[in-house]
Amino acid sequence: MDLMQFVPLFGNFAFMIVAFVVALSVIVAIHEYGHYIVGRWCGIHAEVFSLGFGPVVYRRTDKRGTQWQIAALPLGGYVKFLGDANAASVGSDGTIASSDARRTMLGAPLWARAATVLAGPVFNFILAIAIFAGSIMYQGRSIEPLTFGEMRDLPPSYATDLQQGDVMLSVDGVAFDDPERQTSLVDAVPLRERLSYTVLRDGDEITVEGPYLMPTAVASVIPRSAADDADMKVNDVIMAVDGTPVFAFPQLQRIVLGAEGGPLELLLWRDGQEQTVMLEPRATDEPQPDGTFRTTYRIGISGQLFFDAETMSIGPVEAVRMGAEGLWNTLTTSISALKHIINGQISTCNLSGPVGIAETSGSMAEQGAQSFIWFIGALSAAVGLINLFPIPVLDGGHLVFYAYEAVVRRKPSERAVQVFMFVGLALILSMMSFTILNDTLLCP
């Protein structure tokens, strides 16, 4: 499904807003459902489950007495439990009889309250793992040994004698017997426009000619990057930079680095037509394997091989394991980035607020359903992580109160909770204001 087919119906801005609302609604619904269902399992009654804030546009009440509703402002949601003074489950409304106290959030045992609060972020993490695992199962794993699949749509200069079903043995004498060595193989082969490929075809070992392994074809466009702002698209092929022909992605990388942020004119091949775009590479902080960050110049695209490899299916157990690894990498990279921002080692432009997330939602949706769904998984992981921060108002703040109660054997006073909640709300609003300023003026 190509989501771009819907753009002409309501314009790019509306498309971005719809994509943002869809992504946010899915994540919020999962988060709040975690609170609701675990609370129900723990014997805590939910009076209202709301997707959105403000005037209610749809409501229904189920057999348990919970009102399910959709509100007019789709910028969040909440679960209001029995006896809560407000949607944040802070304070009591003072109307609950002692016989019903166990069914309230305030009257439930400490373990039940903690489990209910923790469930929101945990369900966000589960959603992220499910999406990552689903993407992995959909994409599959390259067959070993690497087998050529469908050839990409490239300009005539990239013509090849290779065929679908050929099994790769070597490229210009460089042996290839491990699909995990794709990157190192690209580095090892000569930087020439035409290479010789030794393949196994119908049981015979033959050598045929083909293009450089990784041409200047765009595999993905990073949202809010120079390439995205220049309206570059997936499958664009960069034919020349400042009038100099290019045929290999490593060539393009060297030119971009050498420009040091200076303007570049790219000649693109798109759907059989040529066009030019102007852009300026941007300084980008990239995570490294050791947890540090390196600042370099990028235009915001990734490369791809000139063919799709034939794949085999991946079982659900392994996919879930790989999905969990993807979640862990997302969380550790996010925490490392935040630490480096606080230390002043990388730019605050790495922080995104509502505006940046909305723009990213639209960009990922334009790249197709698979990219958009993957983005929802990554955003769900980020929302789960943020909610665990020990800031009053957030779930992590509630868990800090519960930890205090567990240690001193009494709840913090209602006055203290209200003060901390006010401070937490001020912090959240300040951070949101900064990120909006960041997205619109400081790092547009």
Order of alpha helices (4+ residues) and beta strands (2+ residues): alpha-beta-beta-alpha-beta-beta-beta-beta-alpha-beta-beta-beta-alpha-beta-beta-alpha-beta-beta-beta-beta-beta-beta-beta-alpha-alpha-alpha-alpha-alpha
